[in-house]
Amino acid sequence: MTVVEEKAKFNDFSLSVKDMNFLSSKMGISPNKAKNLFEQKQDLDLILFQISSNKVLVRDFSELSFYPFCKFAVFHYSKKHNFTYEEKNYMADLIFNCYPKIKNEEVQINVSGSQQNELMAAYCLIIISFFDSLLEKFDNSKTEIAKLFLDFIISSYNNLSKNFISDNLEEWILILKKMKKNINKKCRNRI
């Protein structure tokens, strides 16, 4: 599958019953009352962010499904960094939507075209951060491919006015690499 002109629309989300029970217990309300609060992605994301600021440990959210896990992981690992809620939330959406497709080899990367796009830049960022061993599959050296990907990411996000990624790319990659072990463990058998 080649994704070249598709616009990134990170609107997907999912919760299990176990997730709803966990979140409602953290909110101090019954699952039946909380259920309506989880129907809209924007509401759910804000709830996840609010709960994450109350010292939720990795072991607390490691049993949740992939969507809340991504949110809690990004909020947790970026806590000491000066990014806004919207920036952290975007990065979590990026992981949730791109990581499984890359893991399952459902995408082809094309950075040679003059058209930069958000989704292709997202795939490149996820590969650099979580799947750097994939860079060895390309004909050129791993270092050349990594530089090509990094330049593409920076250029794409600059063109999209998402400078919080392009201006802080090294910082974001370090944050994501800190998450790598937990994300890989979470996804070993579940995606």
HELIX and SHEET records of a PDB file:
HELIX    1   1 VAL A   17  MET A   27  1                                  11    
HELIX    2   2 PRO A   31  ALA A   34  1                                   4    
HELIX    3   3 LYS A   35  PHE A   38  5                                   4    
HELIX    4   4 LYS A   41  SER A   52  1                                  12    
HELIX    5   5 VAL A   58  PHE A   61  1                                   4    
HELIX    6   6 PHE A   66  TYR A   77  1                                  12    
HELIX    7   7 TYR A   85  LYS A  103  1                                  19    
HELIX    8   8 GLU A  118  PHE A  130  1                                  13    
HELIX    9   9 ASP A  132  LYS A  137  5                                   6    
HELIX   10  10 LYS A  142  ASN A  159  1                                  18    
HELIX   11  11 ASN A  163  SER A  166  1                                   4    
HELIX   12  12 LEU A  169  CYS A  187  1                                  19    
END                                                                             
